[in-house]
Amino acid sequence: MSKTAVPPTVPELSRAASIVGLGETDYGDDYRAQRNQPEGYTPPTPESLTKIAFARALEDSGLKLGDIDGLAVSYLYGGPSPAEVATMLDLRLRHTMTVHGIMAGPIPQVCAAIADGKCDTMAVVYAVATRSTGRTFGGMSAHPDEDAVPPSYYYFNPWGWSSQGAHWAFCWQHYRHRFGRAEEDLGQVAVQLRKNAMATPQAVMRKPMSIEDYMASRFIVKPLRLFDMCLVNDGGICFIVTRADKARDCAQPPVSVAGWGKANVKMDKLDTLIRQQLRPQCQAAGEQALQMAGLSLGDVGHFEAYDAATMHLVNHIESHGLAEPGTALDHFAAGDFAPGGRLPVNTAGGMLSGSYMHGWNHVAEAVHQLRHEAGERQTPGLEVAMTSLAQTDQVHPIIFTRGA
């Protein structure tokens, strides 16, 4: 996996830009339409999803089309070029860029471009038609071009690891034996995030789920079950990001990008991932982001993390120091990570029940929370939120604050 470029974590870039507009597509409606295929159904495309998300973000910001002079595009599985998107959206731009498909670097890169004077206000668009195109994950069928993706690349296929699911299953197997956990303990994560999704109007999965439902679900990569794994759905997100001084005059409360960090696994990936739960990387990157923001971990009142699997969310929580090793599942069971709890986590349902937007949905939920517009899942009086995207070999946290 290529390492994502991230701008330096310097105070000069802290709060230099703010998110002032947010647009999301209708994840739940699109998922059900794709499943049911009603008469006249037309599957979404990256282009159609982009148009919807951008139009909603622009309206949300209160800005005019002519105010947008920058564009960043992210199409993980293919899509139009920045120039084509600009034409499609009728934009006249000073600066365009292509950013990494997953939420590992795009927001810091956009903030750095704005701080560097390349543009004043940038639309940042992401879209995937993952489900409609029938994309699969895991196994060699997911990587048919062996010249582009060698069989052993990233997944350790010669040892039977042909998917991310195998990574998280190994993590859980080691964790449960190390800390003496039962299978149903991990189900507390899936159940809580489903409750969060039930309070999110356009979440994909809103059907109530109990521990009994969790335990009855089939294994995907033993000992991980169906409800331990992230969704596969279509969707698009657009952020409007502008200079801090301009953000104060926009329609919505600005959400400042206060700090970010990055750390890579340099050696012995399996030991770092399985035994250490990426702890050295999470702590190093988290400290960078907090120091850049001038804040401490205790200031964080809301946490959104890349929940490709239940166990990976546990990795994030414990490795960033938000819970002691071996205790995150107890905190889930006690409601500490629920809305209204000590530290609300993945309050829109994350990628397990909300929508699988490669971490972009986590940033969107942080924006909703910091605007104080999340309804019954709102964290009261929230001022600081943290997102974290960790793959198996790199970690990317971001600190967001309310106000410009």
N, C-alpha and C positions, 0 to 999 in steps of 0.2 A: 504494500500500500504506500503510495507516495506521501511524503511528508508535506503538510499544508503550510504555506508561507503565512506568517502572522506578523504584523507590524510590531515595532519595539514597544515594550511596556514602560513608557515614559510618562511622567506627570503632565507634560505638555499636551498629550493626546487625550487625557482624561476629561470627560464631559465636553469635548470639543464639538460633539455632534449628538443629536437627539432623534429618537424615533417619534414622529408626529402624526403618522398615518399608518393604519393597519387594515388590510383586506384579506379575507379568507374565503375560500369556496365552501360549498355545502357538502362537507365530508359525508355525513350520514345519509343525506338524500341521494347523493351520487352512488354511494355504496349499495343502497337498497335498489336503486334503478339498475345498476349493473347486474345485481343478483337476479332480479325479477324480469329484466328485459321486456318492459311493456311495449305495446305496439307503437311504432314510430321512434323507438329508442335509438339515439345516436350516442355512441361512446365519446367521452371527453378526450380532447387532445391537449398536449402542452400549450398550444396556442389558445384554445378556447378557455382553458383554466387561467392562463395568464391574463387574458382580457377581463375576466370576471374579478380576479383578485386585485388587479391594478385599478379598475374603475371604483371598486369599493374602498381601496386605500386612499385614492385621491379625494373621493367624497368625504371620507372620514377626517382627512387632514384639513379640509376647508380651503385647500390651495387650488389654483387653476392649472390647467394643462401647461401653460407657458411658464409656470414657476419651476417645472421640472427640467433641470439642465444636465442631469447625469442619470445613467442607467447601469445597473449591474444585473446580470442574468445568471441563473443556475438551473441547468437541466441535466439531472444526474444520468438519465437514460436517453439523452438526445433530444434536440429541440432546435428552434431557430437561433440564429446568431444575434448578437446585440443590435447590429444594423437592421436586421429583419424585424426584430421586436420593436425598435424605434419607429420604423415605418408603419408597422401594424397598429401601434398605439398613437400615431401621429405626433411623435415627440421631436423637438428640435434640440439637439444636445451639444454640450461642450465636451463631455467625457463619457466613455462607455468602457465596461470591463466584464469579463467572464469570471465568476467566482466559483469556488469549490462546491460540488453538489450537495454534500451534507453540511450541517451547520458547524463547520470547523474552520473558522477563519473569515467567512464573508462579512460579518458585521464589523469586525476590526479593520478589515481592508477598506471597506466603504468609509468608515470614520477617518482613516488616514488619508484617503483621497480627498475628502472634503476639507480636512485640516490643511492639506497641501495646496488648496486653492484650485484644484482641478475642476470642481463644480461646487455649487452652493447647496443644491437639493437633489438628492438621488432617489430614484425608485429602484428598489431591490426586489426582483421577482424570482420566484422558485415555483416549479410545477413538475409534477410527474403523473403519468397515466399508467401507473404500475399495474393495477388490477385489470384495466381494460385491455392492455396489451398482452396479458397472460404471462407476465414475467415470473420466473421461478427462482427460488433461492435454495442453494445447497445442491450437492451432487455435481457430477461433471456436466450434466445437461445444462446447468446454469452458466457454464463456461465452455462453450463448444469450440472456441477458437484457441487452441493450445499454444499457438504462436504468440497470441496477445496475453494469455493468462496461463502460465505453466501450471501443471497439475499440483505442484507442491506449494505454489505461491500463496502466502497468507493463511491458508487453511490447513496446512500440514497434511495434505491429502494422502501421502504414502502411509500415514499412521491411522487412516480412517476418518480424519477430520476434513470433511468436504463442505462444511458450512459453519456459520457463526454459532448456530445452535449447539454444535459439538463443543465449542469453547465454553459456553455458559453452562452446559451440562457437566463438564469436567470441573468447573468452578464450584458448582453446587455440590457435587459429589464430595469434593475435598472439604468444603466448608461444613457440610452437615456432619461429617465424621470428626472433624477437628473440634467443633463446638457442640456436638451431641444433639443435633436438631432432627426433628421428625419431618416427614415429607409434607404434612399438612401445614407446618410452620411457614413454609414459603408461600403457601396459598394466601396468607394474610395480605401479602403485597398485591396480588391480583384482585382480591376481594375489595380492598380499599380503593384501588384505582378504578374499579368498576363503579363503586359508589360515587366517586368523583365525576366519572363520565355521565352518570345518571343526572347530574346537576348541570350538564353542559349540553345545550340544545342541539348542536350539530355533531356531537360525538357519534362515532360509528356504532359502538356497542353500549346500549343503554338498558339492556335486560338485567334485572337483578341477578346476582350470583352469590351463592353461599359457599362455605368451605366444602360442603358435601358435593355441590356442583363441580367445584374445582377438582376434588379427588376422583370424581367419576369421569373426568375428561381423559381422553386417550393420551398416551405418551407420544411425544414428537421425537425427542432424543433423550432416552431414559437417563436420569430420573426427571427430566423436564416434561411437563404436560402441555396440552394445547393452550391453556390460559396463562402459561408462563412465557409465551412467545408473542412478539409484536404483530400487529395487523399488517395486511397488505391492502391498500386502498389508493384511490386517485385523489389528487388535490392540488391546490395552488395557494401560495401566500405572497403578499406584497407588503413590504415596509416602505414608508416614505421617511427618509432620513435627511436632516438638514442641519445647518450650522446652529450652534447653541443660541446665538443672539437672535436668529430668525425664529427659532422654535418657540420663543416666548409669545409670539404674536399669532400662533396657529390655533386652530379650533379646539384641539385636544390638549390635556395636560401633557407636557413633554416627558419622555422617558429617556434619561441620559445614559449613554454608554460610558460608564465610569472606569472600567478596568477590564483587562483580559490577560490571559496567560497561556502558555503552551509548554508541554514537556513530552519528550519521546522516550520510548523504551530503547535503550542503547545496546543491551546485551541480555541473553537468556530470557527470551520473551515468555516461555512457558512458566518459568519460576516466578517472574514478575507478575504475570497474569493470574496464575492459579494460587500460589502460596501467598503472595503479597497483595493480591487484589488491586494491582496498579497503584498501591498506596504511595510509593515514592514519587511517582509522576503526578498524581492528584494533589499531593501536598505541595510539591514544588510549583506547579502551575497555579494552584489556588493562592499560594502566598504571593506570586507575581501579580495576579489580578487584584487581590485585596490591597497590596501595597500601592499599586498604581492608583487605585480608587481612594486611598487614604482611609481605609476602613479595616475592621477586624472581622473574623468569622462570626463573632457574637452579634454583629450588626445585621447579619443576614436574617430576614424574616420570612423568606419564601424561597424554595429550592425546586428547580426543574432540571431533571437529569435524563440522559439518553437511556431509556428503558427498552432496549432491544430485547431484553428478557428480564424477568423478575430478579434473577440473581445479579444481573449487571446493575440494576438500580441499587441493590444492596451494596455492591462494590462501591458505587459512587458515594453513597451516604457515609459508609464507614471510612472509606479512604480519604475523603475530604475532611474527616474529623468531626462530622456532624452526629456521630454515634460511636461508642466504643466498639472495637472489634468483637463480633459475635453477638451484638445486642440489637441490631437494627430490626430484626423480626419481632422482638419483644416490644419495641416501640411502635411498630405497625399494629400489633395486636392490642396495645393500650390506647390507640388512637392519637398518639403523639404526632404522627405525620399526616393526620387528616386535616381538612379545613377546620380552623378553630383550635387546632392542637398546638403543641409547642413549636413545631416547624412544619407547616404545610408543604407537602411534596407532590409534584405532578398533579396539580389540582383540577386540570381539565380531563384527566384520565390517561395522560401520557400517550405513548405509542402502543400500550397494551390494550386500551379500551377507547381512547380518544380518537387519534388518527396517526397514521405512520407517515410523518412528513420529515423524516431524517433529521430530527432535532429542530427544524424550523418552527414546528408547533409549540415547542417548549419556550422559545423566545416570544412567540405570539401570546402565550398564556402569561408570561412575565409582564408583558405590556398591559394586558387586561388587568392583572392584579395591581400593578403600580398606578394605573389610572383609577383604581377603586370602582371598577365596573363589572366585576365578576359575579355579581348576584349572590346566591346562597353559598357559593364556594369561596367568597371573598375573604382574604386575610385582613382583618380590621387594622386600619391605620398604617398600612404597609409603606415603607420608605425605601427598602433595599431588597433586591431579589438577585439570586445567583442562578445561572444556568451552567450545565456542564455536559459536554459531549466527549465521551471517551470511546475510542475504538480499542482494538486489542493492543495497539502499539503507540498510541498518542492520546493526549488529554488536552481539551480546550475549554476552560471555564470563562465566563463573562459575568461581570458585575453591572447591574443596572440600578439606577436610582430615580426616584420621583422628582421631577422638576429639572429645569435647565440650569 
